[in-house]
Amino acid sequence: MPTSLPLPKYHQVYLVLRQQLVERRYDGGLPGELALVKQFGVARVTVRKALERLANEGLIERAPGRGTRPIVPPAAPSGAPTPRAPARRAGLRGLLENIVNMGLATRVQVLSCETIAAPDAVAAALALPEASPVQKAVRLRASREGPLSHITTYVPRELAKGIGRRELARRPLLLLLEAAGVEIGRATQTISATLADVEVARRLAIEVGSPLLAVTRLVRDVHDRPVQWLHGLYRPDRYQYEMQLSRVGGIDAKLWVSDELSAQFH
């Protein structure tokens, strides 16, 4: 755990674990104290202090002999409004141009490419039966200045035939899918923020707990079938996302819609 951040070490560990709890990474239980000590490279008392704070906030439950488990908040009553605004659809033309431009101006390293049983969230996003086989690929993209993004993609196995590490190292995945006969239709994209965990921080050459732009994108074909689910983490000091907005309706209209999408990076 780096010491240059103006935060105590236990607070850095607390921030990263809290973010991972929000992302539902530990539904089966958190790693033990010794595993967290090794993961973060800190003393055991530091891990304990971070876990105590999470417990005090009601985010985890610690029980002797049973380990540490997350406390899942109760589900909202049926029919209750959801606090999250509906995601807007992103113009796919702009997305494809953005992907091509980024591919030409950056280099990619394929960290892994394997067939796995789809995690529950992935299966739901891709409208697949539980534990269906999907191709999971993890790639690191870099510009001349260094690492830029950490991208994880999931594609139904039958659509990923003939797409392996070599192909992913040469061309963007969406272009590979189009070459394989998939007719890309539309995409839904959300942009939020997250904190870098130990593994991502090492790969992006940043400190643990550093802020990142988090992009989630679900791509569908012309028949509205989900064909790719993407989770991207971007360094905000090297990546800027820009949207051109147009007002819809008359002069008194209050509604703005995205017209074009572009990304600038360095």
PyMOL commands that set and color helices and strands:
alter all, ss='L'
color gray80, all
select helices_A, chain A and resi 9-22+33-40+44-56+92-105+120-125+157-159+165-170+173-179+198-204
alter helices_A, ss='H'
color red, helices_A
select strands_A, chain A and resi 60-63+67-70+89-90+107-117+133-143+146-156+184-195+211-221+226-234+239-248+255-265
alter strands_A, ss='S'
color yellow, strands_A
deselect
rebuild
show_as cartoon
